[in-house]
Every structure is written in C-alpha cells, then in structure tokens.
Amino acid sequence: MPVKIEVQTSVKLPRQTQTHLEAILDSLPREHLRGIERLRLVDQIIDPRLRTTVKAAAAELPGLYHPRQGKQQAWLEVAVGALLPRSQPLLKRVVPRLSFKGNLAAVVFSLVGQHYYLTLRHSIKRGQLETAVRTYTEKQLRRWQEQQHSLRARLFRPLQPTLERWGRALQKRAATEKKRNQAARS
C-alpha cells in the first residue's frame, strides 16, 4: 500500500512538490516504508505530547515521526514553515526555495530512518539510534542524488574519494584550531 500524501498547509509550495515527494518515497526500499500510512505536510508542527521546553523549538522542527498507536498506523509529519520561512527578507526566502527539494528529501529520509530503526530493526539500542538514523539519511541522500543527477554523479565519482579526503582533513584541521583557540582563552 503506497504512502498517502496529505497537503494541509497554507504556504505556497514550489511546483511539483507532490511529484517530488512521490519520487523521494519511490527511491526508498519498499520494506522501509512498511507500516507508514501517510505523510502530511503542515505549516508548523503542533503536538500536545511535546513538553513545554520543546514547544518553543517545535516551531523550527522540520519533521516529526508519529509511531504506531493501537490501530492507528505510523505516519510522518513535515513542517513546510520550517523549510520555507515566510517572515524574512526576500534573499533569505529565495535560498530555502532553491534548496527545498533536497531539504525535503533529507527530512523525509530521516523520518523514514527513524521508523525503520524503531520498528523494523530491533538490533539497534536507544543510544545508537541517532547515529544510525544519521548514517541512514546520508546513505539514502547519496543514492537519491545519484538518481537525480546521474550524469554529474558519473562524472564526479572518480573525484569523490579525493574530495571526501580533503573534507576530512579540513574538519580535522578545524577541530584542532578550535581546541587551540579554547586552550588560548583558558
């Protein structure tokens, strides 16, 4: 049974958002989506189960996974207001619109990853869940990007190990620089 997509938002969505969502969900393995009933697009996530300390941060929460409860199947909720801010200057509204498709894919992949690891993979402990979901999201995003940009992916595949090695070296250098700055402040 395919995942139903419900649009309950007043935000003007970019063209073909529903088509992009269907393509995003189609890129995932079918067994990872087993048990998910619907994906709902809303303006902002409002959930009475969230604690009061979390409610302030919920305004910027891009997605929420609702696990199965009784007879109600699991479902996903994506806040379009967090992905497409409305009350900002023009330039700060344009950039999120340009990266909306990728950000939407990342949110959907992370929510499906939560569902997959909480319901279908029982070998993951609670402490390992966040890391597992992050790696799942990165893996699925990489696969989805290769499907979307197959020519570009084929051209840059030989260069990718070198670019990743440079990225790790830059991260390592930034971490040592940060430690050095913190030691100098102390």
C-alpha positions as protocol buffer text, in pm:
chain_id: "A"
residue {
  index: 1
  type: MET
  ca { x: 0 y: 0 z: 0 }
}
residue {
  index: 2
  type: PRO
  ca { x: 159 y: 332 z: -103 }
}
residue {
  index: 3
  type: VAL
  ca { x: 206 y: 616 z: 141 }
}
residue {
  index: 4
  type: LYS
  ca { x: -69 y: 879 z: 111 }
}
residue {
  index: 5
  type: ILE
  ca { x: 48 y: 1238 z: 79 }
}
residue {
  index: 6
  type: GLU
  ca { x: -175 y: 1495 z: 251 }
}
residue {
  index: 7
  type: VAL
  ca { x: -116 y: 1865 z: 191 }
}
residue {
  index: 8
  type: GLN
  ca { x: -257 y: 2068 z: 482 }
}
residue {
  index: 9
  type: THR
  ca { x: -50 y: 2381 z: 453 }
}
residue {
  index: 10
  type: SER
  ca { x: -126 y: 2741 z: 366 }
}
residue {
  index: 11
  type: VAL
  ca { x: 231 y: 2801 z: 247 }
}
residue {
  index: 12
  type: LYS
  ca { x: 264 y: 2826 z: -131 }
}
residue {
  index: 13
  type: LEU
  ca { x: 463 y: 2519 z: -223 }
}
residue {
  index: 14
  type: PRO
  ca { x: 707 y: 2508 z: -515 }
}
residue {
  index: 15
  type: ARG
  ca { x: 574 y: 2349 z: -832 }
}
residue {
  index: 16
  type: GLN
  ca { x: 555 y: 1970 z: -848 }
}
residue {
  index: 17
  type: THR
  ca { x: 615 y: 1923 z: -474 }
}
residue {
  index: 18
  type: GLN
  ca { x: 381 y: 1625 z: -465 }
}
residue {
  index: 19
  type: THR
  ca { x: 561 y: 1469 z: -763 }
}
residue {
  index: 20
  type: HIS
  ca { x: 896 y: 1522 z: -590 }
}
residue {
  index: 21
  type: LEU
  ca { x: 764 y: 1362 z: -271 }
}
residue {
  index: 22
  type: GLU
  ca { x: 642 y: 1059 z: -466 }
}
residue {
  index: 23
  type: ALA
  ca { x: 985 y: 1029 z: -631 }
}
residue {
  index: 24
  type: ILE
  ca { x: 1157 y: 1059 z: -293 }
}
residue {
  index: 25
  type: LEU
  ca { x: 937 y: 785 z: -146 }
}
residue {
  index: 26
  type: ASP
  ca { x: 985 y: 567 z: -457 }
}
residue {
  index: 27
  type: SER
  ca { x: 1363 y: 588 z: -417 }
}
residue {
  index: 28
  type: LEU
  ca { x: 1337 y: 417 z: -77 }
}
residue {
  index: 29
  type: PRO
  ca { x: 1317 y: 38 z: -45 }
}
residue {
  index: 30
  type: ARG
  ca { x: 956 y: -73 z: -7 }
}
residue {
  index: 31
  type: GLU
  ca { x: 1024 y: -266 z: 313 }
}
residue {
  index: 32
  type: HIS
  ca { x: 1147 y: 51 z: 485 }
}
residue {
  index: 33
  type: LEU
  ca { x: 808 y: 213 z: 424 }
}
residue {
  index: 34
  type: ARG
  ca { x: 610 y: -83 z: 555 }
}
residue {
  index: 35
  type: GLY
  ca { x: 373 y: 35 z: 827 }
}
residue {
  index: 36
  type: ILE
  ca { x: 374 y: 404 z: 731 }
}
residue {
  index: 37
  type: GLU
  ca { x: 22 y: 515 z: 644 }
}
residue {
  index: 38
  type: ARG
  ca { x: 63 y: 878 z: 537 }
}
residue {
  index: 39
  type: LEU
  ca { x: 292 y: 1175 z: 502 }
}
residue {
  index: 40
  type: ARG
  ca { x: 132 y: 1503 z: 598 }
}
residue {
  index: 41
  type: LEU
  ca { x: 263 y: 1847 z: 500 }
}
residue {
  index: 42
  type: VAL
  ca { x: 166 y: 2113 z: 757 }
}
residue {
  index: 43
  type: ASP
  ca { x: 260 y: 2474 z: 827 }
}
residue {
  index: 44
  type: GLN
  ca { x: 402 y: 2410 z: 1171 }
}
residue {
  index: 45
  type: ILE
  ca { x: 420 y: 2104 z: 1394 }
}
residue {
  index: 46
  type: ILE
  ca { x: 183 y: 2136 z: 1687 }
}
residue {
  index: 47
  type: ASP
  ca { x: 172 y: 1827 z: 1905 }
}
residue {
  index: 48
  type: PRO
  ca { x: 26 y: 1820 z: 2257 }
}
residue {
  index: 49
  type: ARG
  ca { x: 264 y: 1538 z: 2351 }
}
residue {
  index: 50
  type: LEU
  ca { x: 567 y: 1768 z: 2324 }
}
residue {
  index: 51
  type: ARG
  ca { x: 693 y: 1906 z: 2654 }
}
residue {
  index: 52
  type: THR
  ca { x: 672 y: 2280 z: 2717 }
}
residue {
  index: 53
  type: THR
  ca { x: 1052 y: 2317 z: 2687 }
}
residue {
  index: 54
  type: VAL
  ca { x: 1038 y: 2155 z: 2346 }
}
residue {
  index: 55
  type: LYS
  ca { x: 734 y: 2350 z: 2222 }
}
residue {
  index: 56
  type: ALA
  ca { x: 939 y: 2664 z: 2160 }
}
residue {
  index: 57
  type: ALA
  ca { x: 1182 y: 2464 z: 1949 }
}
residue {
  index: 58
  type: ALA
  ca { x: 892 y: 2285 z: 1777 }
}
residue {
  index: 59
  type: ALA
  ca { x: 826 y: 2599 z: 1574 }
}
residue {
  index: 60
  type: GLU
  ca { x: 1150 y: 2522 z: 1389 }
}
residue {
  index: 61
  type: LEU
  ca { x: 1106 y: 2143 z: 1397 }
}
residue {
  index: 62
  type: PRO
  ca { x: 1112 y: 2031 z: 1031 }
}
residue {
  index: 63
  type: GLY
  ca { x: 962 y: 1687 z: 1081 }
}
residue {
  index: 64
  type: LEU
  ca { x: 802 y: 1457 z: 1336 }
}
residue {
  index: 65
  type: TYR
  ca { x: 760 y: 1081 z: 1332 }
}
residue {
  index: 66
  type: HIS
  ca { x: 437 y: 954 z: 1486 }
}
residue {
  index: 67
  type: PRO
  ca { x: 479 y: 585 z: 1579 }
}
residue {
  index: 68
  type: ARG
  ca { x: 200 y: 332 z: 1562 }
}
residue {
  index: 69
  type: GLN
  ca { x: -52 y: 367 z: 1844 }
}
residue {
  index: 70
  type: GLY
  ca { x: -315 y: 100 z: 1878 }
}
residue {
  index: 71
  type: LYS
  ca { x: -495 y: 58 z: 1547 }
}
residue {
  index: 72
  type: GLN
  ca { x: -358 y: 382 z: 1401 }
}
residue {
  index: 73
  type: GLN
  ca { x: -60 y: 318 z: 1173 }
}
residue {
  index: 74
  type: ALA
  ca { x: 263 y: 516 z: 1191 }
}
residue {
  index: 75
  type: TRP
  ca { x: 271 y: 842 z: 996 }
}
residue {
  index: 76
  type: LEU
  ca { x: 509 y: 1126 z: 915 }
}
residue {
  index: 77
  type: GLU
  ca { x: 457 y: 1499 z: 958 }
}
residue {
  index: 78
  type: VAL
  ca { x: 670 y: 1756 z: 773 }
}
residue {
  index: 79
  type: ALA
  ca { x: 655 y: 2127 z: 863 }
}
residue {
  index: 80
  type: VAL
  ca { x: 681 y: 2329 z: 546 }
}
residue {
  index: 81
  type: GLY
  ca { x: 705 y: 2650 z: 752 }
}
residue {
  index: 82
  type: ALA
  ca { x: 1043 y: 2538 z: 885 }
}
residue {
  index: 83
  type: LEU
  ca { x: 1170 y: 2455 z: 535 }
}
residue {
  index: 84
  type: LEU
  ca { x: 1027 y: 2767 z: 366 }
}
residue {
  index: 85
  type: PRO
  ca { x: 1036 y: 3063 z: 608 }
}
residue {
  index: 86
  type: ARG
  ca { x: 785 y: 3335 z: 521 }
}
residue {
  index: 87
  type: SER
  ca { x: 863 y: 3625 z: 754 }
}
residue {
  index: 88
  type: GLN
  ca { x: 1213 y: 3703 z: 631 }
}
residue {
  index: 89
  type: PRO
  ca { x: 1365 y: 3933 z: 367 }
}
residue {
  index: 90
  type: LEU
  ca { x: 1346 y: 3830 z: 3 }
}
residue {
  index: 91
  type: LEU
  ca { x: 1701 y: 3693 z: -23 }
}
residue {
  index: 92
  type: LYS
  ca { x: 1656 y: 3475 z: 286 }
}
residue {
  index: 93
  type: ARG
  ca { x: 1335 y: 3337 z: 133 }
}
residue {
  index: 94
  type: VAL
  ca { x: 1488 y: 3263 z: -208 }
}
residue {
  index: 95
  type: VAL
  ca { x: 1773 y: 3043 z: -87 }
}
residue {
  index: 96
  type: PRO
  ca { x: 1546 y: 2796 z: 103 }
}
residue {
  index: 97
  type: ARG
  ca { x: 1318 y: 2776 z: -203 }
}
residue {
  index: 98
  type: LEU
  ca { x: 1615 y: 2679 z: -418 }
}
residue {
  index: 99
  type: SER
  ca { x: 1721 y: 2405 z: -176 }
}
residue {
  index: 100
  type: PHE
  ca { x: 1365 y: 2295 z: -85 }
}
residue {
  index: 101
  type: LYS
  ca { x: 1374 y: 1969 z: -280 }
}
residue {
  index: 102
  type: GLY
  ca { x: 1696 y: 1850 z: -114 }
}
residue {
  index: 103
  type: ASN
  ca { x: 1588 y: 1964 z: 233 }
}
residue {
  index: 104
  type: LEU
  ca { x: 1252 y: 1792 z: 193 }
}
residue {
  index: 105
  type: ALA
  ca { x: 1429 y: 1472 z: 87 }
}
residue {
  index: 106
  type: ALA
  ca { x: 1659 y: 1490 z: 390 }
}
residue {
  index: 107
  type: VAL
  ca { x: 1367 y: 1535 z: 631 }
}
residue {
  index: 108
  type: VAL
  ca { x: 1168 y: 1251 z: 474 }
}
residue {
  index: 109
  type: PHE
  ca { x: 1471 y: 1020 z: 476 }
}
residue {
  index: 110
  type: SER
  ca { x: 1542 y: 1094 z: 842 }
}
residue {
  index: 111
  type: LEU
  ca { x: 1179 y: 1029 z: 941 }
}
residue {
  index: 112
  type: VAL
  ca { x: 1170 y: 703 z: 745 }
}
residue {
  index: 113
  type: GLY
  ca { x: 1504 y: 612 z: 905 }
}
residue {
  index: 114
  type: GLN
  ca { x: 1351 y: 665 z: 1249 }
}
residue {
  index: 115
  type: HIS
  ca { x: 1060 y: 441 z: 1153 }
}
residue {
  index: 116
  type: TYR
  ca { x: 1291 y: 178 z: 1011 }
}
residue {
  index: 117
  type: TYR
  ca { x: 1518 y: 160 z: 1312 }
}
residue {
  index: 118
  type: LEU
  ca { x: 1241 y: 184 z: 1573 }
}
residue {
  index: 119
  type: THR
  ca { x: 1005 y: -73 z: 1424 }
}
residue {
  index: 120
  type: LEU
  ca { x: 1185 y: -296 z: 1178 }
}
residue {
  index: 121
  type: ARG
  ca { x: 1540 y: -319 z: 1315 }
}
residue {
  index: 122
  type: HIS
  ca { x: 1547 y: -444 z: 1670 }
}
residue {
  index: 123
  type: SER
  ca { x: 1925 y: -478 z: 1696 }
}
residue {
  index: 124
  type: ILE
  ca { x: 1973 y: -101 z: 1745 }
}
residue {
  index: 125
  type: LYS
  ca { x: 1991 y: 27 z: 2102 }
}
residue {
  index: 126
  type: ARG
  ca { x: 1846 y: 366 z: 2202 }
}
residue {
  index: 127
  type: GLY
  ca { x: 2192 y: 522 z: 2237 }
}
residue {
  index: 128
  type: GLN
  ca { x: 2285 y: 418 z: 1884 }
}
residue {
  index: 129
  type: LEU
  ca { x: 1961 y: 537 z: 1725 }
}
residue {
  index: 130
  type: GLU
  ca { x: 2065 y: 893 z: 1641 }
}
residue {
  index: 131
  type: THR
  ca { x: 2389 y: 784 z: 1476 }
}
residue {
  index: 132
  type: ALA
  ca { x: 2213 y: 506 z: 1285 }
}
residue {
  index: 133
  type: VAL
  ca { x: 1944 y: 745 z: 1156 }
}
residue {
  index: 134
  type: ARG
  ca { x: 2207 y: 1000 z: 1053 }
}
residue {
  index: 135
  type: THR
  ca { x: 2405 y: 743 z: 853 }
}
residue {
  index: 136
  type: TYR
  ca { x: 2082 y: 606 z: 702 }
}
residue {
  index: 137
  type: THR
  ca { x: 1984 y: 958 z: 593 }
}
residue {
  index: 138
  type: GLU
  ca { x: 2326 y: 1028 z: 441 }
}
residue {
  index: 139
  type: LYS
  ca { x: 2324 y: 697 z: 255 }
}
residue {
  index: 140
  type: GLN
  ca { x: 1974 y: 748 z: 115 }
}
residue {
  index: 141
  type: LEU
  ca { x: 2051 y: 1112 z: 20 }
}
residue {
  index: 142
  type: ARG
  ca { x: 2361 y: 998 z: -167 }
}
residue {
  index: 143
  type: ARG
  ca { x: 2161 y: 734 z: -356 }
}
residue {
  index: 144
  type: TRP
  ca { x: 1880 y: 981 z: -432 }
}
residue {
  index: 145
  type: GLN
  ca { x: 2127 y: 1245 z: -555 }
}
residue {
  index: 146
  type: GLU
  ca { x: 2286 y: 992 z: -789 }
}
residue {
  index: 147
  type: GLN
  ca { x: 1943 y: 906 z: -929 }
}
residue {
  index: 148
  type: GLN
  ca { x: 1855 y: 1273 z: -976 }
}
residue {
  index: 149
  type: HIS
  ca { x: 2185 y: 1377 z: -1133 }
}
residue {
  index: 150
  type: SER
  ca { x: 2312 y: 1061 z: -1297 }
}
residue {
  index: 151
  type: LEU
  ca { x: 2547 y: 1231 z: -1548 }
}
residue {
  index: 152
  type: ARG
  ca { x: 2700 y: 1460 z: -1288 }
}
residue {
  index: 153
  type: ALA
  ca { x: 2733 y: 1168 z: -1044 }
}
residue {
  index: 154
  type: ARG
  ca { x: 2914 y: 958 z: -1304 }
}
residue {
  index: 155
  type: LEU
  ca { x: 3149 y: 1244 z: -1389 }
}
residue {
  index: 156
  type: PHE
  ca { x: 3242 y: 1320 z: -1028 }
}
residue {
  index: 157
  type: ARG
  ca { x: 3253 y: 961 z: -895 }
}
residue {
  index: 158
  type: PRO
  ca { x: 3629 y: 923 z: -961 }
}
residue {
  index: 159
  type: LEU
  ca { x: 3695 y: 1252 z: -780 }
}
residue {
  index: 160
  type: GLN
  ca { x: 3470 y: 1176 z: -483 }
}
residue {
  index: 161
  type: PRO
  ca { x: 3727 y: 989 z: -265 }
}
residue {
  index: 162
  type: THR
  ca { x: 3973 y: 1276 z: -306 }
}
residue {
  index: 163
  type: LEU
  ca { x: 3709 y: 1536 z: -219 }
}
residue {
  index: 164
  type: GLU
  ca { x: 3600 y: 1335 z: 87 }
}
residue {
  index: 165
  type: ARG
  ca { x: 3962 y: 1301 z: 200 }
}
residue {
  index: 166
  type: TRP
  ca { x: 4006 y: 1679 z: 168 }
}
residue {
  index: 167
  type: GLY
  ca { x: 3684 y: 1732 z: 363 }
}
residue {
  index: 168
  type: ARG
  ca { x: 3802 y: 1506 z: 646 }
}
residue {
  index: 169
  type: ALA
  ca { x: 4138 y: 1686 z: 653 }
}
residue {
  index: 170
  type: LEU
  ca { x: 3963 y: 2024 z: 671 }
}
residue {
  index: 171
  type: GLN
  ca { x: 3737 y: 1902 z: 951 }
}
residue {
  index: 172
  type: LYS
  ca { x: 4036 y: 1770 z: 1143 }
}
residue {
  index: 173
  type: ARG
  ca { x: 4223 y: 2098 z: 1096 }
}
residue {
  index: 174
  type: ALA
  ca { x: 3918 y: 2296 z: 1210 }
}
residue {
  index: 175
  type: ALA
  ca { x: 3883 y: 2077 z: 1520 }
}
residue {
  index: 176
  type: THR
  ca { x: 4248 y: 2125 z: 1618 }
}
residue {
  index: 177
  type: GLU
  ca { x: 4217 y: 2500 z: 1555 }
}
residue {
  index: 178
  type: LYS
  ca { x: 3907 y: 2511 z: 1776 }
}
residue {
  index: 179
  type: LYS
  ca { x: 4087 y: 2324 z: 2054 }
}
residue {
  index: 180
  type: ARG
  ca { x: 4383 y: 2560 z: 2022 }
}
residue {
  index: 181
  type: ASN
  ca { x: 4153 y: 2865 z: 2047 }
}
residue {
  index: 182
  type: GLN
  ca { x: 3976 y: 2722 z: 2352 }
}
residue {
  index: 183
  type: ALA
  ca { x: 4312 y: 2650 z: 2519 }
}
residue {
  index: 184
  type: ALA
  ca { x: 4428 y: 3005 z: 2446 }
}
residue {
  index: 185
  type: ARG
  ca { x: 4112 y: 3150 z: 2606 }
}
residue {
  index: 186
  type: SER
  ca { x: 4160 y: 2945 z: 2923 }
}
